[in-house]
Amino acid sequence: MSRSSPGLGNLPMTFERKIRYGVEYAAFRFVALGFAMFPVETASALSGWLWRHIAPHFQRHRRALTHLRMAMPRRVIRGYVRQSTSAQTRQA
């Protein structure tokens, strides 16, 4: 009986996949340790700043914005979802 990874159906856990997952886990733990050294507010602000600058370079971000524009065309401005105010909600 071969070991399968969760979410990948019946694909066997190859040596390359084990190495890749191990490296990804080590990188995640390294980043998590770095964020744990800061207070929660600072870590949250740093994480938000990083993702605002890193995420636009990924295809997944562009795809999500495309879907948001299709779902809510009046609420998406320059790639970010605008927060509605109570005055805007009453006008709608």
PyMOL Python script that loads the backbone (N, CA, C, O; Angstrom):
from pymol import cmd

cmd.read_pdbstr("""\
ATOM      1  N   MET A   1       0.842  -1.176   0.000  1.00  0.00           N
ATOM      2  CA  MET A   1       0.000   0.000   0.000  1.00  0.00           C
ATOM      3  C   MET A   1       0.887   1.239   0.000  1.00  0.00           C
ATOM      4  O   MET A   1       1.669   1.435   0.930  1.00  0.00           O
ATOM      5  N   SER A   2       0.777   2.076  -1.028  1.00  0.00           N
ATOM      6  CA  SER A   2       1.610   3.275  -1.110  1.00  0.00           C
ATOM      7  C   SER A   2       0.904   4.439  -0.425  1.00  0.00           C
ATOM      8  O   SER A   2      -0.324   4.529  -0.409  1.00  0.00           O
ATOM      9  N   ARG A   3       1.698   5.305   0.126  1.00  0.00           N
ATOM     10  CA  ARG A   3       1.160   6.465   0.830  1.00  0.00           C
ATOM     11  C   ARG A   3       0.797   7.545  -0.188  1.00  0.00           C
ATOM     12  O   ARG A   3       1.594   7.855  -1.073  1.00  0.00           O
ATOM     13  N   SER A   4      -0.391   8.113  -0.065  1.00  0.00           N
ATOM     14  CA  SER A   4      -0.845   9.186  -0.952  1.00  0.00           C
ATOM     15  C   SER A   4      -0.917  10.481  -0.163  1.00  0.00           C
ATOM     16  O   SER A   4      -1.163  10.478   1.043  1.00  0.00           O
ATOM     17  N   SER A   5      -0.698  11.586  -0.860  1.00  0.00           N
ATOM     18  CA  SER A   5      -0.843  12.864  -0.181  1.00  0.00           C
ATOM     19  C   SER A   5      -2.297  13.291  -0.218  1.00  0.00           C
ATOM     20  O   SER A   5      -3.008  13.003  -1.180  1.00  0.00           O
ATOM     21  N   PRO A   6      -2.747  13.982   0.832  1.00  0.00           N
ATOM     22  CA  PRO A   6      -4.139  14.410   0.855  1.00  0.00           C
ATOM     23  C   PRO A   6      -4.415  15.430  -0.238  1.00  0.00           C
ATOM     24  O   PRO A   6      -3.590  16.306  -0.493  1.00  0.00           O
ATOM     25  N   GLY A   7      -5.548  15.324  -0.872  1.00  0.00           N
ATOM     26  CA  GLY A   7      -5.949  16.276  -1.888  1.00  0.00           C
ATOM     27  C   GLY A   7      -5.373  16.009  -3.261  1.00  0.00           C
ATOM     28  O   GLY A   7      -5.696  16.730  -4.205  1.00  0.00           O
ATOM     29  N   LEU A   8      -4.541  15.007  -3.406  1.00  0.00           N
ATOM     30  CA  LEU A   8      -3.947  14.725  -4.711  1.00  0.00           C
ATOM     31  C   LEU A   8      -4.457  13.413  -5.294  1.00  0.00           C
ATOM     32  O   LEU A   8      -3.834  12.845  -6.191  1.00  0.00           O
ATOM     33  N   GLY A   9      -5.565  12.941  -4.796  1.00  0.00           N
ATOM     34  CA  GLY A   9      -6.111  11.704  -5.321  1.00  0.00           C
ATOM     35  C   GLY A   9      -5.239  10.518  -4.957  1.00  0.00           C
ATOM     36  O   GLY A   9      -4.858  10.356  -3.797  1.00  0.00           O
ATOM     37  N   ASN A  10      -4.924   9.698  -5.928  1.00  0.00           N
ATOM     38  CA  ASN A  10      -4.136   8.496  -5.680  1.00  0.00           C
ATOM     39  C   ASN A  10      -2.682   8.652  -6.101  1.00  0.00           C
ATOM     40  O   ASN A  10      -1.986   7.653  -6.280  1.00  0.00           O
ATOM     41  N   LEU A  11      -2.208   9.882  -6.264  1.00  0.00           N
ATOM     42  CA  LEU A  11      -0.813  10.080  -6.646  1.00  0.00           C
ATOM     43  C   LEU A  11       0.110   9.648  -5.511  1.00  0.00           C
ATOM     44  O   LEU A  11      -0.098  10.042  -4.363  1.00  0.00           O
ATOM     45  N   PRO A  12       1.120   8.849  -5.815  1.00  0.00           N
ATOM     46  CA  PRO A  12       2.040   8.430  -4.755  1.00  0.00           C
ATOM     47  C   PRO A  12       2.927   9.592  -4.316  1.00  0.00           C
ATOM     48  O   PRO A  12       3.199  10.507  -5.092  1.00  0.00           O
ATOM     49  N   MET A  13       3.373   9.543  -3.063  1.00  0.00           N
ATOM     50  CA  MET A  13       4.268  10.560  -2.527  1.00  0.00           C
ATOM     51  C   MET A  13       5.678  10.222  -2.999  1.00  0.00           C
ATOM     52  O   MET A  13       6.344   9.356  -2.432  1.00  0.00           O
ATOM     53  N   THR A  14       6.124  10.922  -4.051  1.00  0.00           N
ATOM     54  CA  THR A  14       7.445  10.662  -4.614  1.00  0.00           C
ATOM     55  C   THR A  14       8.520  11.339  -3.758  1.00  0.00           C
ATOM     56  O   THR A  14       8.212  12.181  -2.915  1.00  0.00           O
ATOM     57  N   PHE A  15       9.749  10.975  -3.978  1.00  0.00           N
ATOM     58  CA  PHE A  15      10.869  11.558  -3.242  1.00  0.00           C
ATOM     59  C   PHE A  15      10.954  13.060  -3.510  1.00  0.00           C
ATOM     60  O   PHE A  15      11.183  13.847  -2.592  1.00  0.00           O
ATOM     61  N   GLU A  16      10.769  13.451  -4.768  1.00  0.00           N
ATOM     62  CA  GLU A  16      10.825  14.876  -5.110  1.00  0.00           C
ATOM     63  C   GLU A  16       9.743  15.665  -4.394  1.00  0.00           C
ATOM     64  O   GLU A  16       9.987  16.770  -3.910  1.00  0.00           O
ATOM     65  N   ARG A  17       8.544  15.094  -4.328  1.00  0.00           N
ATOM     66  CA  ARG A  17       7.439  15.771  -3.648  1.00  0.00           C
ATOM     67  C   ARG A  17       7.720  15.888  -2.149  1.00  0.00           C
ATOM     68  O   ARG A  17       7.419  16.914  -1.540  1.00  0.00           O
ATOM     69  N   LYS A  18       8.291  14.850  -1.560  1.00  0.00           N
ATOM     70  CA  LYS A  18       8.644  14.905  -0.136  1.00  0.00           C
ATOM     71  C   LYS A  18       9.659  16.016   0.119  1.00  0.00           C
ATOM     72  O   LYS A  18       9.538  16.761   1.091  1.00  0.00           O
ATOM     73  N   ILE A  19      10.650  16.124  -0.748  1.00  0.00           N
ATOM     74  CA  ILE A  19      11.662  17.181  -0.607  1.00  0.00           C
ATOM     75  C   ILE A  19      11.016  18.552  -0.770  1.00  0.00           C
ATOM     76  O   ILE A  19      11.276  19.459   0.021  1.00  0.00           O
ATOM     77  N   ARG A  20      10.184  18.706  -1.782  1.00  0.00           N
ATOM     78  CA  ARG A  20       9.525  19.995  -2.027  1.00  0.00           C
ATOM     79  C   ARG A  20       8.670  20.397  -0.832  1.00  0.00           C
ATOM     80  O   ARG A  20       8.752  21.537  -0.374  1.00  0.00           O
ATOM     81  N   TYR A  21       7.850  19.478  -0.320  1.00  0.00           N
ATOM     82  CA  TYR A  21       7.004  19.799   0.825  1.00  0.00           C
ATOM     83  C   TYR A  21       7.848  20.120   2.055  1.00  0.00           C
ATOM     84  O   TYR A  21       7.498  21.003   2.838  1.00  0.00           O
ATOM     85  N   GLY A  22       8.952  19.409   2.224  1.00  0.00           N
ATOM     86  CA  GLY A  22       9.834  19.689   3.358  1.00  0.00           C
ATOM     87  C   GLY A  22      10.439  21.083   3.278  1.00  0.00           C
ATOM     88  O   GLY A  22      10.518  21.787   4.284  1.00  0.00           O
ATOM     89  N   VAL A  23      10.867  21.483   2.082  1.00  0.00           N
ATOM     90  CA  VAL A  23      11.437  22.820   1.888  1.00  0.00           C
ATOM     91  C   VAL A  23      10.362  23.884   2.099  1.00  0.00           C
ATOM     92  O   VAL A  23      10.622  24.903   2.739  1.00  0.00           O
ATOM     93  N   GLU A  24       9.161  23.660   1.570  1.00  0.00           N
ATOM     94  CA  GLU A  24       8.071  24.620   1.762  1.00  0.00           C
ATOM     95  C   GLU A  24       7.726  24.759   3.239  1.00  0.00           C
ATOM     96  O   GLU A  24       7.498  25.870   3.717  1.00  0.00           O
ATOM     97  N   TYR A  25       7.685  23.652   3.960  1.00  0.00           N
ATOM     98  CA  TYR A  25       7.376  23.691   5.386  1.00  0.00           C
ATOM     99  C   TYR A  25       8.460  24.441   6.153  1.00  0.00           C
ATOM    100  O   TYR A  25       8.153  25.244   7.034  1.00  0.00           O
ATOM    101  N   ALA A  26       9.720  24.186   5.827  1.00  0.00           N
ATOM    102  CA  ALA A  26      10.822  24.883   6.505  1.00  0.00           C
ATOM    103  C   ALA A  26      10.754  26.389   6.223  1.00  0.00           C
ATOM    104  O   ALA A  26      10.978  27.193   7.128  1.00  0.00           O
ATOM    105  N   ALA A  27      10.451  26.772   4.997  1.00  0.00           N
ATOM    106  CA  ALA A  27      10.335  28.192   4.655  1.00  0.00           C
ATOM    107  C   ALA A  27       9.172  28.828   5.409  1.00  0.00           C
ATOM    108  O   ALA A  27       9.296  29.945   5.912  1.00  0.00           O
ATOM    109  N   PHE A  28       8.048  28.127   5.488  1.00  0.00           N
ATOM    110  CA  PHE A  28       6.899  28.641   6.229  1.00  0.00           C
ATOM    111  C   PHE A  28       7.243  28.837   7.704  1.00  0.00           C
ATOM    112  O   PHE A  28       6.913  29.870   8.286  1.00  0.00           O
ATOM    113  N   ARG A  29       7.910  27.844   8.314  1.00  0.00           N
ATOM    114  CA  ARG A  29       8.269  27.958   9.729  1.00  0.00           C
ATOM    115  C   ARG A  29       9.248  29.100   9.955  1.00  0.00           C
ATOM    116  O   ARG A  29       9.175  29.780  10.979  1.00  0.00           O
ATOM    117  N   PHE A  30      10.160  29.322   9.022  1.00  0.00           N
ATOM    118  CA  PHE A  30      11.122  30.418   9.128  1.00  0.00           C
ATOM    119  C   PHE A  30      10.397  31.769   9.105  1.00  0.00           C
ATOM    120  O   PHE A  30      10.682  32.648   9.919  1.00  0.00           O
ATOM    121  N   VAL A  31       9.463  31.923   8.171  1.00  0.00           N
ATOM    122  CA  VAL A  31       8.699  33.169   8.075  1.00  0.00           C
ATOM    123  C   VAL A  31       7.825  33.345   9.311  1.00  0.00           C
ATOM    124  O   VAL A  31       7.752  34.443   9.863  1.00  0.00           O
ATOM    125  N   ALA A  32       7.165  32.284   9.749  1.00  0.00           N
ATOM    126  CA  ALA A  32       6.315  32.366  10.944  1.00  0.00           C
ATOM    127  C   ALA A  32       7.134  32.752  12.170  1.00  0.00           C
ATOM    128  O   ALA A  32       6.669  33.529  13.004  1.00  0.00           O
ATOM    129  N   LEU A  33       8.333  32.225  12.287  1.00  0.00           N
ATOM    130  CA  LEU A  33       9.209  32.578  13.411  1.00  0.00           C
ATOM    131  C   LEU A  33       9.586  34.050  13.333  1.00  0.00           C
ATOM    132  O   LEU A  33       9.635  34.734  14.355  1.00  0.00           O
ATOM    133  N   GLY A  34       9.850  34.535  12.143  1.00  0.00           N
ATOM    134  CA  GLY A  34      10.177  35.949  11.976  1.00  0.00           C
ATOM    135  C   GLY A  34       9.029  36.845  12.397  1.00  0.00           C
ATOM    136  O   GLY A  34       9.245  37.853  13.069  1.00  0.00           O
ATOM    137  N   PHE A  35       7.803  36.492  12.008  1.00  0.00           N
ATOM    138  CA  PHE A  35       6.645  37.292  12.388  1.00  0.00           C
ATOM    139  C   PHE A  35       6.336  37.171  13.874  1.00  0.00           C
ATOM    140  O   PHE A  35       5.791  38.103  14.465  1.00  0.00           O
ATOM    141  N   ALA A  36       6.675  36.039  14.488  1.00  0.00           N
ATOM    142  CA  ALA A  36       6.409  35.847  15.917  1.00  0.00           C
ATOM    143  C   ALA A  36       7.267  36.764  16.781  1.00  0.00           C
ATOM    144  O   ALA A  36       6.946  36.985  17.948  1.00  0.00           O
ATOM    145  N   MET A  37       8.342  37.295  16.233  1.00  0.00           N
ATOM    146  CA  MET A  37       9.214  38.184  17.006  1.00  0.00           C
ATOM    147  C   MET A  37       8.612  39.575  17.175  1.00  0.00           C
ATOM    148  O   MET A  37       9.080  40.342  18.017  1.00  0.00           O
ATOM    149  N   PHE A  38       7.582  39.923  16.393  1.00  0.00           N
ATOM    150  CA  PHE A  38       6.969  41.240  16.445  1.00  0.00           C
ATOM    151  C   PHE A  38       5.661  41.197  17.223  1.00  0.00           C
ATOM    152  O   PHE A  38       5.052  40.135  17.353  1.00  0.00           O
ATOM    153  N   PRO A  39       5.224  42.340  17.741  1.00  0.00           N
ATOM    154  CA  PRO A  39       3.868  42.390  18.311  1.00  0.00           C
ATOM    155  C   PRO A  39       2.838  42.121  17.215  1.00  0.00           C
ATOM    156  O   PRO A  39       3.134  42.272  16.029  1.00  0.00           O
ATOM    157  N   VAL A  40       1.639  41.726  17.611  1.00  0.00           N
ATOM    158  CA  VAL A  40       0.607  41.344  16.647  1.00  0.00           C
ATOM    159  C   VAL A  40       0.310  42.479  15.668  1.00  0.00           C
ATOM    160  O   VAL A  40       0.202  42.237  14.466  1.00  0.00           O
ATOM    161  N   GLU A  41       0.179  43.703  16.157  1.00  0.00           N
ATOM    162  CA  GLU A  41      -0.162  44.827  15.288  1.00  0.00           C
ATOM    163  C   GLU A  41       0.929  45.070  14.244  1.00  0.00           C
ATOM    164  O   GLU A  41       0.636  45.323  13.075  1.00  0.00           O
ATOM    165  N   THR A  42       2.180  44.989  14.675  1.00  0.00           N
ATOM    166  CA  THR A  42       3.299  45.201  13.757  1.00  0.00           C
ATOM    167  C   THR A  42       3.376  44.080  12.725  1.00  0.00           C
ATOM    168  O   THR A  42       3.571  44.335  11.537  1.00  0.00           O
ATOM    169  N   ALA A  43       3.222  42.843  13.180  1.00  0.00           N
ATOM    170  CA  ALA A  43       3.267  41.703  12.253  1.00  0.00           C
ATOM    171  C   ALA A  43       2.129  41.786  11.245  1.00  0.00           C
ATOM    172  O   ALA A  43       2.322  41.490  10.066  1.00  0.00           O
ATOM    173  N   SER A  44       0.942  42.187  11.700  1.00  0.00           N
ATOM    174  CA  SER A  44      -0.199  42.312  10.797  1.00  0.00           C
ATOM    175  C   SER A  44       0.035  43.425   9.776  1.00  0.00           C
ATOM    176  O   SER A  44      -0.245  43.251   8.590  1.00  0.00           O
ATOM    177  N   ALA A  45       0.547  44.564  10.234  1.00  0.00           N
ATOM    178  CA  ALA A  45       0.815  45.676   9.314  1.00  0.00           C
ATOM    179  C   ALA A  45       1.891  45.292   8.291  1.00  0.00           C
ATOM    180  O   ALA A  45       1.771  45.617   7.109  1.00  0.00           O
ATOM    181  N   LEU A  46       2.930  44.608   8.743  1.00  0.00           N
ATOM    182  CA  LEU A  46       4.002  44.180   7.842  1.00  0.00           C
ATOM    183  C   LEU A  46       3.482  43.168   6.819  1.00  0.00           C
ATOM    184  O   LEU A  46       3.810  43.243   5.635  1.00  0.00           O
ATOM    185  N   SER A  47       2.677  42.229   7.289  1.00  0.00           N
ATOM    186  CA  SER A  47       2.103  41.231   6.381  1.00  0.00           C
ATOM    187  C   SER A  47       1.209  41.896   5.341  1.00  0.00           C
ATOM    188  O   SER A  47       1.273  41.558   4.159  1.00  0.00           O
ATOM    189  N   GLY A  48       0.376  42.836   5.773  1.00  0.00           N
ATOM    190  CA  GLY A  48      -0.488  43.551   4.828  1.00  0.00           C
ATOM    191  C   GLY A  48       0.316  44.325   3.804  1.00  0.00           C
ATOM    192  O   GLY A  48      -0.006  44.307   2.616  1.00  0.00           O
ATOM    193  N   TRP A  49       1.357  45.003   4.252  1.00  0.00           N
ATOM    194  CA  TRP A  49       2.190  45.773   3.335  1.00  0.00           C
ATOM    195  C   TRP A  49       2.867  44.858   2.318  1.00  0.00           C
ATOM    196  O   TRP A  49       2.898  45.154   1.123  1.00  0.00           O
ATOM    197  N   LEU A  50       3.414  43.730   2.814  1.00  0.00           N
ATOM    198  CA  LEU A  50       4.083  42.791   1.910  1.00  0.00           C
ATOM    199  C   LEU A  50       3.114  42.264   0.858  1.00  0.00           C
ATOM    200  O   LEU A  50       3.452  42.247  -0.326  1.00  0.00           O
ATOM    201  N   TRP A  51       1.920  41.834   1.258  1.00  0.00           N
ATOM    202  CA  TRP A  51       0.975  41.270   0.303  1.00  0.00           C
ATOM    203  C   TRP A  51       0.448  42.306  -0.665  1.00  0.00           C
ATOM    204  O   TRP A  51       0.172  41.978  -1.819  1.00  0.00           O
ATOM    205  N   ARG A  52       0.298  43.558  -0.229  1.00  0.00           N
ATOM    206  CA  ARG A  52      -0.132  44.596  -1.166  1.00  0.00           C
ATOM    207  C   ARG A  52       0.907  44.806  -2.255  1.00  0.00           C
ATOM    208  O   ARG A  52       0.560  45.192  -3.371  1.00  0.00           O
ATOM    209  N   HIS A  53       2.185  44.557  -1.949  1.00  0.00           N
ATOM    210  CA  HIS A  53       3.239  44.762  -2.934  1.00  0.00           C
ATOM    211  C   HIS A  53       3.637  43.487  -3.693  1.00  0.00           C
ATOM    212  O   HIS A  53       4.139  43.566  -4.814  1.00  0.00           O
ATOM    213  N   ILE A  54       3.416  42.328  -3.091  1.00  0.00           N
ATOM    214  CA  ILE A  54       3.812  41.056  -3.711  1.00  0.00           C
ATOM    215  C   ILE A  54       2.673  40.447  -4.523  1.00  0.00           C
ATOM    216  O   ILE A  54       2.897  39.981  -5.640  1.00  0.00           O
ATOM    217  N   ALA A  55       1.453  40.444  -3.978  1.00  0.00           N
ATOM    218  CA  ALA A  55       0.326  39.743  -4.607  1.00  0.00           C
ATOM    219  C   ALA A  55       0.033  40.181  -6.039  1.00  0.00           C
ATOM    220  O   ALA A  55      -0.278  39.325  -6.868  1.00  0.00           O
ATOM    221  N   PRO A  56       0.118  41.478  -6.377  1.00  0.00           N
ATOM    222  CA  PRO A  56      -0.204  41.845  -7.760  1.00  0.00           C
ATOM    223  C   PRO A  56       0.681  41.188  -8.822  1.00  0.00           C
ATOM    224  O   PRO A  56       0.352  41.235 -10.008  1.00  0.00           O
ATOM    225  N   HIS A  57       1.773  40.590  -8.425  1.00  0.00           N
ATOM    226  CA  HIS A  57       2.667  39.941  -9.392  1.00  0.00           C
ATOM    227  C   HIS A  57       2.294  38.486  -9.655  1.00  0.00           C
ATOM    228  O   HIS A  57       2.936  37.824 -10.470  1.00  0.00           O
ATOM    229  N   PHE A  58       1.258  37.974  -8.972  1.00  0.00           N
ATOM    230  CA  PHE A  58       0.852  36.587  -9.136  1.00  0.00           C
ATOM    231  C   PHE A  58      -0.394  36.492 -10.005  1.00  0.00           C
ATOM    232  O   PHE A  58      -1.269  37.355  -9.942  1.00  0.00           O
ATOM    233  N   GLN A  59      -0.472  35.457 -10.806  1.00  0.00           N
ATOM    234  CA  GLN A  59      -1.626  35.224 -11.673  1.00  0.00           C
ATOM    235  C   GLN A  59      -2.900  35.047 -10.851  1.00  0.00           C
ATOM    236  O   GLN A  59      -3.967  35.497 -11.269  1.00  0.00           O
ATOM    237  N   ARG A  60      -2.808  34.409  -9.705  1.00  0.00           N
ATOM    238  CA  ARG A  60      -3.988  34.169  -8.875  1.00  0.00           C
ATOM    239  C   ARG A  60      -4.639  35.483  -8.457  1.00  0.00           C
ATOM    240  O   ARG A  60      -5.865  35.570  -8.385  1.00  0.00           O
ATOM    241  N   HIS A  61      -3.835  36.503  -8.181  1.00  0.00           N
ATOM    242  CA  HIS A  61      -4.346  37.815  -7.791  1.00  0.00           C
ATOM    243  C   HIS A  61      -5.120  38.451  -8.946  1.00  0.00           C
ATOM    244  O   HIS A  61      -6.216  38.975  -8.751  1.00  0.00           O
ATOM    245  N   ARG A  62      -4.550  38.402 -10.135  1.00  0.00           N
ATOM    246  CA  ARG A  62      -5.228  38.973 -11.304  1.00  0.00           C
ATOM    247  C   ARG A  62      -6.539  38.242 -11.588  1.00  0.00           C
ATOM    248  O   ARG A  62      -7.540  38.865 -11.942  1.00  0.00           O
ATOM    249  N   ARG A  63      -6.526  36.923 -11.430  1.00  0.00           N
ATOM    250  CA  ARG A  63      -7.740  36.145 -11.665  1.00  0.00           C
ATOM    251  C   ARG A  63      -8.814  36.503 -10.633  1.00  0.00           C
ATOM    252  O   ARG A  63      -9.989  36.633 -10.978  1.00  0.00           O
ATOM    253  N   ALA A  64      -8.417  36.659  -9.385  1.00  0.00           N
ATOM    254  CA  ALA A  64      -9.378  37.026  -8.340  1.00  0.00           C
ATOM    255  C   ALA A  64      -9.975  38.398  -8.612  1.00  0.00           C
ATOM    256  O   ALA A  64     -11.178  38.590  -8.434  1.00  0.00           O
ATOM    257  N   LEU A  65      -9.156  39.356  -9.041  1.00  0.00           N
ATOM    258  CA  LEU A  65      -9.672  40.692  -9.351  1.00  0.00           C
ATOM    259  C   LEU A  65     -10.623  40.665 -10.535  1.00  0.00           C
ATOM    260  O   LEU A  65     -11.618  41.390 -10.552  1.00  0.00           O
ATOM    261  N   THR A  66     -10.321  39.831 -11.530  1.00  0.00           N
ATOM    262  CA  THR A  66     -11.218  39.683 -12.672  1.00  0.00           C
ATOM    263  C   THR A  66     -12.571  39.154 -12.215  1.00  0.00           C
ATOM    264  O   THR A  66     -13.612  39.639 -12.659  1.00  0.00           O
ATOM    265  N   HIS A  67     -12.561  38.167 -11.336  1.00  0.00           N
ATOM    266  CA  HIS A  67     -13.811  37.603 -10.834  1.00  0.00           C
ATOM    267  C   HIS A  67     -14.565  38.618  -9.983  1.00  0.00           C
ATOM    268  O   HIS A  67     -15.794  38.679 -10.044  1.00  0.00           O
ATOM    269  N   LEU A  68     -13.852  39.414  -9.194  1.00  0.00           N
ATOM    270  CA  LEU A  68     -14.515  40.450  -8.407  1.00  0.00           C
ATOM    271  C   LEU A  68     -15.149  41.499  -9.314  1.00  0.00           C
ATOM    272  O   LEU A  68     -16.256  41.963  -9.041  1.00  0.00           O
ATOM    273  N   ARG A  69     -14.464  41.875 -10.380  1.00  0.00           N
ATOM    274  CA  ARG A  69     -15.034  42.854 -11.314  1.00  0.00           C
ATOM    275  C   ARG A  69     -16.300  42.317 -11.974  1.00  0.00           C
ATOM    276  O   ARG A  69     -17.256  43.063 -12.183  1.00  0.00           O
ATOM    277  N   MET A  70     -16.310  41.028 -12.300  1.00  0.00           N
ATOM    278  CA  MET A  70     -17.497  40.439 -12.907  1.00  0.00           C
ATOM    279  C   MET A  70     -18.642  40.348 -11.889  1.00  0.00           C
ATOM    280  O   MET A  70     -19.803  40.567 -12.235  1.00  0.00           O
ATOM    281  N   ALA A  71     -18.312  40.028 -10.644  1.00  0.00           N
ATOM    282  CA  ALA A  71     -19.344  39.854  -9.623  1.00  0.00           C
ATOM    283  C   ALA A  71     -19.867  41.183  -9.092  1.00  0.00           C
ATOM    284  O   ALA A  71     -21.062  41.321  -8.831  1.00  0.00           O
ATOM    285  N   MET A  72     -18.983  42.156  -8.934  1.00  0.00           N
ATOM    286  CA  MET A  72     -19.375  43.443  -8.352  1.00  0.00           C
ATOM    287  C   MET A  72     -18.758  44.584  -9.150  1.00  0.00           C
ATOM    288  O   MET A  72     -17.827  45.228  -8.666  1.00  0.00           O
ATOM    289  N   PRO A  73     -19.241  44.853 -10.343  1.00  0.00           N
ATOM    290  CA  PRO A  73     -18.590  45.839 -11.210  1.00  0.00           C
ATOM    291  C   PRO A  73     -18.583  47.260 -10.650  1.00  0.00           C
ATOM    292  O   PRO A  73     -17.682  48.033 -10.975  1.00  0.00           O
ATOM    293  N   ARG A  74     -19.559  47.628  -9.821  1.00  0.00           N
ATOM    294  CA  ARG A  74     -19.606  48.990  -9.303  1.00  0.00           C
ATOM    295  C   ARG A  74     -18.736  49.177  -8.065  1.00  0.00           C
ATOM    296  O   ARG A  74     -18.505  50.318  -7.663  1.00  0.00           O
ATOM    297  N   ARG A  75     -18.254  48.124  -7.455  1.00  0.00           N
ATOM    298  CA  ARG A  75     -17.517  48.242  -6.202  1.00  0.00           C
ATOM    299  C   ARG A  75     -16.014  48.048  -6.333  1.00  0.00           C
ATOM    300  O   ARG A  75     -15.294  48.251  -5.355  1.00  0.00           O
ATOM    301  N   VAL A  76     -15.521  47.670  -7.480  1.00  0.00           N
ATOM    302  CA  VAL A  76     -14.089  47.435  -7.636  1.00  0.00           C
ATOM    303  C   VAL A  76     -13.455  48.654  -8.296  1.00  0.00           C
ATOM    304  O   VAL A  76     -13.849  49.066  -9.387  1.00  0.00           O
ATOM    305  N   ILE A  77     -12.472  49.216  -7.614  1.00  0.00           N
ATOM    306  CA  ILE A  77     -11.784  50.398  -8.131  1.00  0.00           C
ATOM    307  C   ILE A  77     -10.287  50.128  -8.102  1.00  0.00           C
ATOM    308  O   ILE A  77      -9.733  49.818  -7.048  1.00  0.00           O
ATOM    309  N   ARG A  78      -9.630  50.244  -9.244  1.00  0.00           N
ATOM    310  CA  ARG A  78      -8.180  50.077  -9.353  1.00  0.00           C
ATOM    311  C   ARG A  78      -7.680  48.786  -8.716  1.00  0.00           C
ATOM    312  O   ARG A  78      -6.602  48.766  -8.123  1.00  0.00           O
ATOM    313  N   GLY A  79      -8.439  47.733  -8.831  1.00  0.00           N
ATOM    314  CA  GLY A  79      -7.980  46.437  -8.360  1.00  0.00           C
ATOM    315  C   GLY A  79      -8.289  46.130  -6.916  1.00  0.00           C
ATOM    316  O   GLY A  79      -7.968  45.037  -6.449  1.00  0.00           O
ATOM    317  N   TYR A  80      -8.900  47.053  -6.183  1.00  0.00           N
ATOM    318  CA  TYR A  80      -9.224  46.792  -4.792  1.00  0.00           C
ATOM    319  C   TYR A  80     -10.711  47.013  -4.579  1.00  0.00           C
ATOM    320  O   TYR A  80     -11.320  47.872  -5.217  1.00  0.00           O
ATOM    321  N   VAL A  81     -11.283  46.243  -3.691  1.00  0.00           N
ATOM    322  CA  VAL A  81     -12.698  46.373  -3.398  1.00  0.00           C
ATOM    323  C   VAL A  81     -12.888  47.568  -2.478  1.00  0.00           C
ATOM    324  O   VAL A  81     -12.290  47.635  -1.403  1.00  0.00           O
ATOM    325  N   ARG A  82     -13.722  48.511  -2.902  1.00  0.00           N
ATOM    326  CA  ARG A  82     -13.978  49.707  -2.113  1.00  0.00           C
ATOM    327  C   ARG A  82     -14.949  49.371  -0.988  1.00  0.00           C
ATOM    328  O   ARG A  82     -15.923  48.649  -1.198  1.00  0.00           O
ATOM    329  N   GLN A  83     -14.685  49.892   0.198  1.00  0.00           N
ATOM    330  CA  GLN A  83     -15.591  49.710   1.321  1.00  0.00           C
ATOM    331  C   GLN A  83     -16.800  50.611   1.127  1.00  0.00           C
ATOM    332  O   GLN A  83     -16.646  51.805   0.871  1.00  0.00           O
ATOM    333  N   SER A  84     -17.986  50.063   1.244  1.00  0.00           N
ATOM    334  CA  SER A  84     -19.176  50.879   1.062  1.00  0.00           C
ATOM    335  C   SER A  84     -19.495  51.607   2.363  1.00  0.00           C
ATOM    336  O   SER A  84     -19.353  51.047   3.450  1.00  0.00           O
ATOM    337  N   THR A  85     -19.925  52.851   2.241  1.00  0.00           N
ATOM    338  CA  THR A  85     -20.334  53.617   3.410  1.00  0.00           C
ATOM    339  C   THR A  85     -21.844  53.509   3.536  1.00  0.00           C
ATOM    340  O   THR A  85     -22.514  53.019   2.627  1.00  0.00           O
ATOM    341  N   SER A  86     -22.374  53.961   4.647  1.00  0.00           N
ATOM    342  CA  SER A  86     -23.814  53.872   4.846  1.00  0.00           C
ATOM    343  C   SER A  86     -24.549  54.741   3.823  1.00  0.00           C
ATOM    344  O   SER A  86     -25.642  54.379   3.387  1.00  0.00           O
ATOM    345  N   ALA A  87     -23.965  55.890   3.431  1.00  0.00           N
ATOM    346  CA  ALA A  87     -24.603  56.753   2.425  1.00  0.00           C
ATOM    347  C   ALA A  87     -24.660  56.043   1.071  1.00  0.00           C
ATOM    348  O   ALA A  87     -25.667  56.139   0.369  1.00  0.00           O
ATOM    349  N   GLN A  88     -23.607  55.340   0.701  1.00  0.00           N
ATOM    350  CA  GLN A  88     -23.620  54.607  -0.567  1.00  0.00           C
ATOM    351  C   GLN A  88     -24.636  53.479  -0.529  1.00  0.00           C
ATOM    352  O   GLN A  88     -25.286  53.196  -1.535  1.00  0.00           O
ATOM    353  N   THR A  89     -24.778  52.838   0.611  1.00  0.00           N
ATOM    354  CA  THR A  89     -25.712  51.732   0.739  1.00  0.00           C
ATOM    355  C   THR A  89     -27.149  52.238   0.590  1.00  0.00           C
ATOM    356  O   THR A  89     -27.980  51.567  -0.023  1.00  0.00           O
ATOM    357  N   ARG A  90     -27.446  53.411   1.144  1.00  0.00           N
ATOM    358  CA  ARG A  90     -28.798  53.962   1.032  1.00  0.00           C
ATOM    359  C   ARG A  90     -29.113  54.361  -0.407  1.00  0.00           C
ATOM    360  O   ARG A  90     -30.261  54.245  -0.836  1.00  0.00           O
ATOM    361  N   GLN A  91     -28.116  54.828  -1.161  1.00  0.00           N
ATOM    362  CA  GLN A  91     -28.351  55.268  -2.535  1.00  0.00           C
ATOM    363  C   GLN A  91     -28.583  54.079  -3.463  1.00  0.00           C
ATOM    364  O   GLN A  91     -29.279  54.215  -4.469  1.00  0.00           O
ATOM    365  N   ALA A  92     -28.022  52.936  -3.150  1.00  0.00           N
ATOM    366  CA  ALA A  92     -28.092  51.772  -4.021  1.00  0.00           C
ATOM    367  C   ALA A  92     -29.465  51.153  -4.058  1.00  0.00           C
ATOM    368  O   ALA A  92     -29.676  50.160  -4.753  1.00  0.00           O
TER     369      ALA A  92
END
""", "prot")
cmd.dss("prot")
cmd.show_as("cartoon", "prot")
cmd.util.cbc("prot")
cmd.orient("prot")
